[in-house]
């Protein structure tokens, strides 16, 4: 149907404007970490916020107060999860993935590529995007916790850039794929 009533249109305008304004206020109060590009968990929260806002605006059976409470609940839960993640390593390990080493000292790590479902072509695309022509010029290529691929050029030893990324263990080569899973 193309048109139900003027009151339906007015409800969408009023509820949409108020819900949007409230969401902006909630997000500002909760801080920058509420909507970050970190991992799948954060993506789920972002999608849930969008779905809730959409339901609030378009579904007549959802009262504005209920929708605002749902938005506030999602944001509060996200805030709580990030708060706990910063303070507890075991909790952080439960909800967040780790970066994964895809190239180590110029060598592909096939096991990590398979586990993370990343193709060699995707690695090469990231390497080319950084203007690098040869893997031997790289210290590492890392699949980050947000799904992006970082390229780390050879640098001075001990620069700390790869401190949180697992390396192949002793007696194993990079081709053994001995990096931690995300």
MODELLER restraints for C-alpha pairs under 7 A, 6 or more apart:
rsr = mdl.restraints
at = mdl.atoms
rsr.add(forms.Gaussian(group=physical.xy_distance, feature=features.Distance(at['CA:12:A'], at['CA:57:A']), mean=5.52, stdev=0.5))
rsr.add(forms.Gaussian(group=physical.xy_distance, feature=features.Distance(at['CA:12:A'], at['CA:58:A']), mean=6.34, stdev=0.5))
rsr.add(forms.Gaussian(group=physical.xy_distance, feature=features.Distance(at['CA:15:A'], at['CA:57:A']), mean=5.68, stdev=0.5))
rsr.add(forms.Gaussian(group=physical.xy_distance, feature=features.Distance(at['CA:15:A'], at['CA:64:A']), mean=6.36, stdev=0.5))
rsr.add(forms.Gaussian(group=physical.xy_distance, feature=features.Distance(at['CA:16:A'], at['CA:57:A']), mean=4.98, stdev=0.5))
rsr.add(forms.Gaussian(group=physical.xy_distance, feature=features.Distance(at['CA:19:A'], at['CA:53:A']), mean=6.96, stdev=0.5))
rsr.add(forms.Gaussian(group=physical.xy_distance, feature=features.Distance(at['CA:19:A'], at['CA:68:A']), mean=6.62, stdev=0.5))
rsr.add(forms.Gaussian(group=physical.xy_distance, feature=features.Distance(at['CA:26:A'], at['CA:72:A']), mean=6.73, stdev=0.5))
rsr.add(forms.Gaussian(group=physical.xy_distance, feature=features.Distance(at['CA:27:A'], at['CA:34:A']), mean=6.79, stdev=0.5))
rsr.add(forms.Gaussian(group=physical.xy_distance, feature=features.Distance(at['CA:30:A'], at['CA:79:A']), mean=6.65, stdev=0.5))
rsr.add(forms.Gaussian(group=physical.xy_distance, feature=features.Distance(at['CA:34:A'], at['CA:75:A']), mean=6.84, stdev=0.5))
rsr.add(forms.Gaussian(group=physical.xy_distance, feature=features.Distance(at['CA:34:A'], at['CA:78:A']), mean=6.27, stdev=0.5))
rsr.add(forms.Gaussian(group=physical.xy_distance, feature=features.Distance(at['CA:34:A'], at['CA:79:A']), mean=6.30, stdev=0.5))
rsr.add(forms.Gaussian(group=physical.xy_distance, feature=features.Distance(at['CA:35:A'], at['CA:42:A']), mean=6.94, stdev=0.5))
rsr.add(forms.Gaussian(group=physical.xy_distance, feature=features.Distance(at['CA:35:A'], at['CA:46:A']), mean=6.60, stdev=0.5))
rsr.add(forms.Gaussian(group=physical.xy_distance, feature=features.Distance(at['CA:36:A'], at['CA:42:A']), mean=6.74, stdev=0.5))
rsr.add(forms.Gaussian(group=physical.xy_distance, feature=features.Distance(at['CA:37:A'], at['CA:146:A']), mean=5.87, stdev=0.5))
rsr.add(forms.Gaussian(group=physical.xy_distance, feature=features.Distance(at['CA:38:A'], at['CA:145:A']), mean=5.93, stdev=0.5))
rsr.add(forms.Gaussian(group=physical.xy_distance, feature=features.Distance(at['CA:38:A'], at['CA:146:A']), mean=4.42, stdev=0.5))
rsr.add(forms.Gaussian(group=physical.xy_distance, feature=features.Distance(at['CA:39:A'], at['CA:96:A']), mean=6.72, stdev=0.5))
rsr.add(forms.Gaussian(group=physical.xy_distance, feature=features.Distance(at['CA:39:A'], at['CA:145:A']), mean=5.45, stdev=0.5))
rsr.add(forms.Gaussian(group=physical.xy_distance, feature=features.Distance(at['CA:39:A'], at['CA:146:A']), mean=4.42, stdev=0.5))
rsr.add(forms.Gaussian(group=physical.xy_distance, feature=features.Distance(at['CA:41:A'], at['CA:95:A']), mean=7.00, stdev=0.5))
rsr.add(forms.Gaussian(group=physical.xy_distance, feature=features.Distance(at['CA:49:A'], at['CA:71:A']), mean=6.31, stdev=0.5))
rsr.add(forms.Gaussian(group=physical.xy_distance, feature=features.Distance(at['CA:52:A'], at['CA:67:A']), mean=6.82, stdev=0.5))
rsr.add(forms.Gaussian(group=physical.xy_distance, feature=features.Distance(at['CA:52:A'], at['CA:71:A']), mean=6.70, stdev=0.5))
rsr.add(forms.Gaussian(group=physical.xy_distance, feature=features.Distance(at['CA:56:A'], at['CA:62:A']), mean=5.82, stdev=0.5))
rsr.add(forms.Gaussian(group=physical.xy_distance, feature=features.Distance(at['CA:56:A'], at['CA:64:A']), mean=6.46, stdev=0.5))
rsr.add(forms.Gaussian(group=physical.xy_distance, feature=features.Distance(at['CA:56:A'], at['CA:67:A']), mean=5.20, stdev=0.5))
rsr.add(forms.Gaussian(group=physical.xy_distance, feature=features.Distance(at['CA:84:A'], at['CA:91:A']), mean=6.69, stdev=0.5))
rsr.add(forms.Gaussian(group=physical.xy_distance, feature=features.Distance(at['CA:85:A'], at['CA:91:A']), mean=5.65, stdev=0.5))
rsr.add(forms.Gaussian(group=physical.xy_distance, feature=features.Distance(at['CA:85:A'], at['CA:92:A']), mean=4.35, stdev=0.5))
rsr.add(forms.Gaussian(group=physical.xy_distance, feature=features.Distance(at['CA:97:A'], at['CA:145:A']), mean=5.66, stdev=0.5))
rsr.add(forms.Gaussian(group=physical.xy_distance, feature=features.Distance(at['CA:97:A'], at['CA:182:A']), mean=4.55, stdev=0.5))
rsr.add(forms.Gaussian(group=physical.xy_distance, feature=features.Distance(at['CA:98:A'], at['CA:145:A']), mean=5.75, stdev=0.5))
rsr.add(forms.Gaussian(group=physical.xy_distance, feature=features.Distance(at['CA:98:A'], at['CA:182:A']), mean=4.89, stdev=0.5))
rsr.add(forms.Gaussian(group=physical.xy_distance, feature=features.Distance(at['CA:99:A'], at['CA:142:A']), mean=6.39, stdev=0.5))
rsr.add(forms.Gaussian(group=physical.xy_distance, feature=features.Distance(at['CA:99:A'], at['CA:143:A']), mean=5.60, stdev=0.5))
rsr.add(forms.Gaussian(group=physical.xy_distance, feature=features.Distance(at['CA:99:A'], at['CA:144:A']), mean=4.53, stdev=0.5))
rsr.add(forms.Gaussian(group=physical.xy_distance, feature=features.Distance(at['CA:99:A'], at['CA:145:A']), mean=5.24, stdev=0.5))
rsr.add(forms.Gaussian(group=physical.xy_distance, feature=features.Distance(at['CA:99:A'], at['CA:165:A']), mean=5.70, stdev=0.5))
rsr.add(forms.Gaussian(group=physical.xy_distance, feature=features.Distance(at['CA:99:A'], at['CA:182:A']), mean=6.50, stdev=0.5))
rsr.add(forms.Gaussian(group=physical.xy_distance, feature=features.Distance(at['CA:100:A'], at['CA:142:A']), mean=5.50, stdev=0.5))
rsr.add(forms.Gaussian(group=physical.xy_distance, feature=features.Distance(at['CA:100:A'], at['CA:143:A']), mean=5.06, stdev=0.5))
rsr.add(forms.Gaussian(group=physical.xy_distance, feature=features.Distance(at['CA:100:A'], at['CA:144:A']), mean=6.58, stdev=0.5))
rsr.add(forms.Gaussian(group=physical.xy_distance, feature=features.Distance(at['CA:100:A'], at['CA:165:A']), mean=6.27, stdev=0.5))
rsr.add(forms.Gaussian(group=physical.xy_distance, feature=features.Distance(at['CA:100:A'], at['CA:179:A']), mean=6.55, stdev=0.5))
rsr.add(forms.Gaussian(group=physical.xy_distance, feature=features.Distance(at['CA:100:A'], at['CA:180:A']), mean=6.46, stdev=0.5))
rsr.add(forms.Gaussian(group=physical.xy_distance, feature=features.Distance(at['CA:100:A'], at['CA:181:A']), mean=6.54, stdev=0.5))
rsr.add(forms.Gaussian(group=physical.xy_distance, feature=features.Distance(at['CA:100:A'], at['CA:182:A']), mean=6.44, stdev=0.5))
rsr.add(forms.Gaussian(group=physical.xy_distance, feature=features.Distance(at['CA:101:A'], at['CA:112:A']), mean=6.92, stdev=0.5))
rsr.add(forms.Gaussian(group=physical.xy_distance, feature=features.Distance(at['CA:101:A'], at['CA:140:A']), mean=6.83, stdev=0.5))
rsr.add(forms.Gaussian(group=physical.xy_distance, feature=features.Distance(at['CA:101:A'], at['CA:141:A']), mean=6.14, stdev=0.5))
rsr.add(forms.Gaussian(group=physical.xy_distance, feature=features.Distance(at['CA:101:A'], at['CA:142:A']), mean=4.64, stdev=0.5))
rsr.add(forms.Gaussian(group=physical.xy_distance, feature=features.Distance(at['CA:101:A'], at['CA:143:A']), mean=6.43, stdev=0.5))
rsr.add(forms.Gaussian(group=physical.xy_distance, feature=features.Distance(at['CA:101:A'], at['CA:165:A']), mean=6.45, stdev=0.5))
rsr.add(forms.Gaussian(group=physical.xy_distance, feature=features.Distance(at['CA:101:A'], at['CA:166:A']), mean=6.70, stdev=0.5))
rsr.add(forms.Gaussian(group=physical.xy_distance, feature=features.Distance(at['CA:101:A'], at['CA:167:A']), mean=6.96, stdev=0.5))
rsr.add(forms.Gaussian(group=physical.xy_distance, feature=features.Distance(at['CA:101:A'], at['CA:179:A']), mean=6.21, stdev=0.5))
rsr.add(forms.Gaussian(group=physical.xy_distance, feature=features.Distance(at['CA:102:A'], at['CA:108:A']), mean=6.01, stdev=0.5))
rsr.add(forms.Gaussian(group=physical.xy_distance, feature=features.Distance(at['CA:102:A'], at['CA:109:A']), mean=5.18, stdev=0.5))
rsr.add(forms.Gaussian(group=physical.xy_distance, feature=features.Distance(at['CA:102:A'], at['CA:112:A']), mean=5.91, stdev=0.5))
rsr.add(forms.Gaussian(group=physical.xy_distance, feature=features.Distance(at['CA:102:A'], at['CA:113:A']), mean=6.02, stdev=0.5))
rsr.add(forms.Gaussian(group=physical.xy_distance, feature=features.Distance(at['CA:102:A'], at['CA:141:A']), mean=5.35, stdev=0.5))
rsr.add(forms.Gaussian(group=physical.xy_distance, feature=features.Distance(at['CA:102:A'], at['CA:142:A']), mean=5.48, stdev=0.5))
rsr.add(forms.Gaussian(group=physical.xy_distance, feature=features.Distance(at['CA:102:A'], at['CA:143:A']), mean=6.66, stdev=0.5))
rsr.add(forms.Gaussian(group=physical.xy_distance, feature=features.Distance(at['CA:103:A'], at['CA:109:A']), mean=5.50, stdev=0.5))
rsr.add(forms.Gaussian(group=physical.xy_distance, feature=features.Distance(at['CA:103:A'], at['CA:140:A']), mean=4.92, stdev=0.5))
rsr.add(forms.Gaussian(group=physical.xy_distance, feature=features.Distance(at['CA:103:A'], at['CA:141:A']), mean=4.73, stdev=0.5))
rsr.add(forms.Gaussian(group=physical.xy_distance, feature=features.Distance(at['CA:103:A'], at['CA:142:A']), mean=7.00, stdev=0.5))
rsr.add(forms.Gaussian(group=physical.xy_distance, feature=features.Distance(at['CA:104:A'], at['CA:139:A']), mean=6.02, stdev=0.5))
rsr.add(forms.Gaussian(group=physical.xy_distance, feature=features.Distance(at['CA:104:A'], at['CA:140:A']), mean=4.71, stdev=0.5))
rsr.add(forms.Gaussian(group=physical.xy_distance, feature=features.Distance(at['CA:104:A'], at['CA:141:A']), mean=6.92, stdev=0.5))
rsr.add(forms.Gaussian(group=physical.xy_distance, feature=features.Distance(at['CA:104:A'], at['CA:174:A']), mean=6.08, stdev=0.5))
rsr.add(forms.Gaussian(group=physical.xy_distance, feature=features.Distance(at['CA:105:A'], at['CA:136:A']), mean=6.71, stdev=0.5))
rsr.add(forms.Gaussian(group=physical.xy_distance, feature=features.Distance(at['CA:105:A'], at['CA:138:A']), mean=6.11, stdev=0.5))
rsr.add(forms.Gaussian(group=physical.xy_distance, feature=features.Distance(at['CA:105:A'], at['CA:139:A']), mean=4.58, stdev=0.5))
rsr.add(forms.Gaussian(group=physical.xy_distance, feature=features.Distance(at['CA:105:A'], at['CA:140:A']), mean=5.90, stdev=0.5))
rsr.add(forms.Gaussian(group=physical.xy_distance, feature=features.Distance(at['CA:106:A'], at['CA:135:A']), mean=4.54, stdev=0.5))
rsr.add(forms.Gaussian(group=physical.xy_distance, feature=features.Distance(at['CA:106:A'], at['CA:136:A']), mean=4.06, stdev=0.5))
rsr.add(forms.Gaussian(group=physical.xy_distance, feature=features.Distance(at['CA:106:A'], at['CA:137:A']), mean=6.54, stdev=0.5))
rsr.add(forms.Gaussian(group=physical.xy_distance, feature=features.Distance(at['CA:106:A'], at['CA:138:A']), mean=5.33, stdev=0.5))
rsr.add(forms.Gaussian(group=physical.xy_distance, feature=features.Distance(at['CA:106:A'], at['CA:139:A']), mean=6.26, stdev=0.5))
rsr.add(forms.Gaussian(group=physical.xy_distance, feature=features.Distance(at['CA:106:A'], at['CA:140:A']), mean=6.79, stdev=0.5))
rsr.add(forms.Gaussian(group=physical.xy_distance, feature=features.Distance(at['CA:107:A'], at['CA:135:A']), mean=6.91, stdev=0.5))
rsr.add(forms.Gaussian(group=physical.xy_distance, feature=features.Distance(at['CA:107:A'], at['CA:174:A']), mean=6.22, stdev=0.5))
rsr.add(forms.Gaussian(group=physical.xy_distance, feature=features.Distance(at['CA:108:A'], at['CA:174:A']), mean=6.66, stdev=0.5))
rsr.add(forms.Gaussian(group=physical.xy_distance, feature=features.Distance(at['CA:108:A'], at['CA:175:A']), mean=6.28, stdev=0.5))
rsr.add(forms.Gaussian(group=physical.xy_distance, feature=features.Distance(at['CA:109:A'], at['CA:174:A']), mean=5.12, stdev=0.5))
rsr.add(forms.Gaussian(group=physical.xy_distance, feature=features.Distance(at['CA:109:A'], at['CA:175:A']), mean=4.74, stdev=0.5))
rsr.add(forms.Gaussian(group=physical.xy_distance, feature=features.Distance(at['CA:109:A'], at['CA:176:A']), mean=6.71, stdev=0.5))
rsr.add(forms.Gaussian(group=physical.xy_distance, feature=features.Distance(at['CA:109:A'], at['CA:177:A']), mean=4.79, stdev=0.5))
rsr.add(forms.Gaussian(group=physical.xy_distance, feature=features.Distance(at['CA:110:A'], at['CA:175:A']), mean=5.77, stdev=0.5))
rsr.add(forms.Gaussian(group=physical.xy_distance, feature=features.Distance(at['CA:110:A'], at['CA:177:A']), mean=5.55, stdev=0.5))
rsr.add(forms.Gaussian(group=physical.xy_distance, feature=features.Distance(at['CA:111:A'], at['CA:176:A']), mean=6.42, stdev=0.5))
rsr.add(forms.Gaussian(group=physical.xy_distance, feature=features.Distance(at['CA:111:A'], at['CA:177:A']), mean=3.90, stdev=0.5))
rsr.add(forms.Gaussian(group=physical.xy_distance, feature=features.Distance(at['CA:112:A'], at['CA:177:A']), mean=5.23, stdev=0.5))
rsr.add(forms.Gaussian(group=physical.xy_distance, feature=features.Distance(at['CA:112:A'], at['CA:179:A']), mean=6.40, stdev=0.5))
rsr.add(forms.Gaussian(group=physical.xy_distance, feature=features.Distance(at['CA:113:A'], at['CA:119:A']), mean=6.52, stdev=0.5))
rsr.add(forms.Gaussian(group=physical.xy_distance, feature=features.Distance(at['CA:126:A'], at['CA:149:A']), mean=6.53, stdev=0.5))
rsr.add(forms.Gaussian(group=physical.xy_distance, feature=features.Distance(at['CA:127:A'], at['CA:151:A']), mean=6.34, stdev=0.5))
rsr.add(forms.Gaussian(group=physical.xy_distance, feature=features.Distance(at['CA:137:A'], at['CA:153:A']), mean=6.19, stdev=0.5))
rsr.add(forms.Gaussian(group=physical.xy_distance, feature=features.Distance(at['CA:137:A'], at['CA:154:A']), mean=6.02, stdev=0.5))
rsr.add(forms.Gaussian(group=physical.xy_distance, feature=features.Distance(at['CA:138:A'], at['CA:152:A']), mean=5.92, stdev=0.5))
rsr.add(forms.Gaussian(group=physical.xy_distance, feature=features.Distance(at['CA:138:A'], at['CA:153:A']), mean=4.25, stdev=0.5))
rsr.add(forms.Gaussian(group=physical.xy_distance, feature=features.Distance(at['CA:138:A'], at['CA:154:A']), mean=4.98, stdev=0.5))
rsr.add(forms.Gaussian(group=physical.xy_distance, feature=features.Distance(at['CA:139:A'], at['CA:152:A']), mean=5.59, stdev=0.5))
rsr.add(forms.Gaussian(group=physical.xy_distance, feature=features.Distance(at['CA:139:A'], at['CA:153:A']), mean=5.21, stdev=0.5))
rsr.add(forms.Gaussian(group=physical.xy_distance, feature=features.Distance(at['CA:139:A'], at['CA:154:A']), mean=4.56, stdev=0.5))
rsr.add(forms.Gaussian(group=physical.xy_distance, feature=features.Distance(at['CA:140:A'], at['CA:151:A']), mean=6.19, stdev=0.5))
rsr.add(forms.Gaussian(group=physical.xy_distance, feature=features.Distance(at['CA:140:A'], at['CA:152:A']), mean=5.11, stdev=0.5))
rsr.add(forms.Gaussian(group=physical.xy_distance, feature=features.Distance(at['CA:140:A'], at['CA:153:A']), mean=6.89, stdev=0.5))
rsr.add(forms.Gaussian(group=physical.xy_distance, feature=features.Distance(at['CA:141:A'], at['CA:149:A']), mean=6.86, stdev=0.5))
rsr.add(forms.Gaussian(group=physical.xy_distance, feature=features.Distance(at['CA:141:A'], at['CA:150:A']), mean=5.64, stdev=0.5))
rsr.add(forms.Gaussian(group=physical.xy_distance, feature=features.Distance(at['CA:141:A'], at['CA:151:A']), mean=4.57, stdev=0.5))
rsr.add(forms.Gaussian(group=physical.xy_distance, feature=features.Distance(at['CA:141:A'], at['CA:152:A']), mean=6.02, stdev=0.5))
rsr.add(forms.Gaussian(group=physical.xy_distance, feature=features.Distance(at['CA:142:A'], at['CA:149:A']), mean=5.59, stdev=0.5))
rsr.add(forms.Gaussian(group=physical.xy_distance, feature=features.Distance(at['CA:142:A'], at['CA:150:A']), mean=5.11, stdev=0.5))
rsr.add(forms.Gaussian(group=physical.xy_distance, feature=features.Distance(at['CA:142:A'], at['CA:151:A']), mean=6.51, stdev=0.5))
rsr.add(forms.Gaussian(group=physical.xy_distance, feature=features.Distance(at['CA:143:A'], at['CA:149:A']), mean=4.61, stdev=0.5))
rsr.add(forms.Gaussian(group=physical.xy_distance, feature=features.Distance(at['CA:143:A'], at['CA:150:A']), mean=6.47, stdev=0.5))
rsr.add(forms.Gaussian(group=physical.xy_distance, feature=features.Distance(at['CA:144:A'], at['CA:150:A']), mean=6.86, stdev=0.5))
rsr.add(forms.Gaussian(group=physical.xy_distance, feature=features.Distance(at['CA:166:A'], at['CA:179:A']), mean=5.27, stdev=0.5))
rsr.add(forms.Gaussian(group=physical.xy_distance, feature=features.Distance(at['CA:166:A'], at['CA:180:A']), mean=5.79, stdev=0.5))
rsr.add(forms.Gaussian(group=physical.xy_distance, feature=features.Distance(at['CA:167:A'], at['CA:179:A']), mean=5.65, stdev=0.5))
rsr.add(forms.Gaussian(group=physical.xy_distance, feature=features.Distance(at['CA:168:A'], at['CA:174:A']), mean=5.59, stdev=0.5))
rsr.add(forms.Gaussian(group=physical.xy_distance, feature=features.Distance(at['CA:168:A'], at['CA:177:A']), mean=6.91, stdev=0.5))
rsr.add(forms.Gaussian(group=physical.xy_distance, feature=features.Distance(at['CA:168:A'], at['CA:178:A']), mean=4.69, stdev=0.5))
rsr.add(forms.Gaussian(group=physical.xy_distance, feature=features.Distance(at['CA:168:A'], at['CA:179:A']), mean=5.63, stdev=0.5))
rsr.add(forms.Gaussian(group=physical.xy_distance, feature=features.Distance(at['CA:169:A'], at['CA:178:A']), mean=6.49, stdev=0.5))
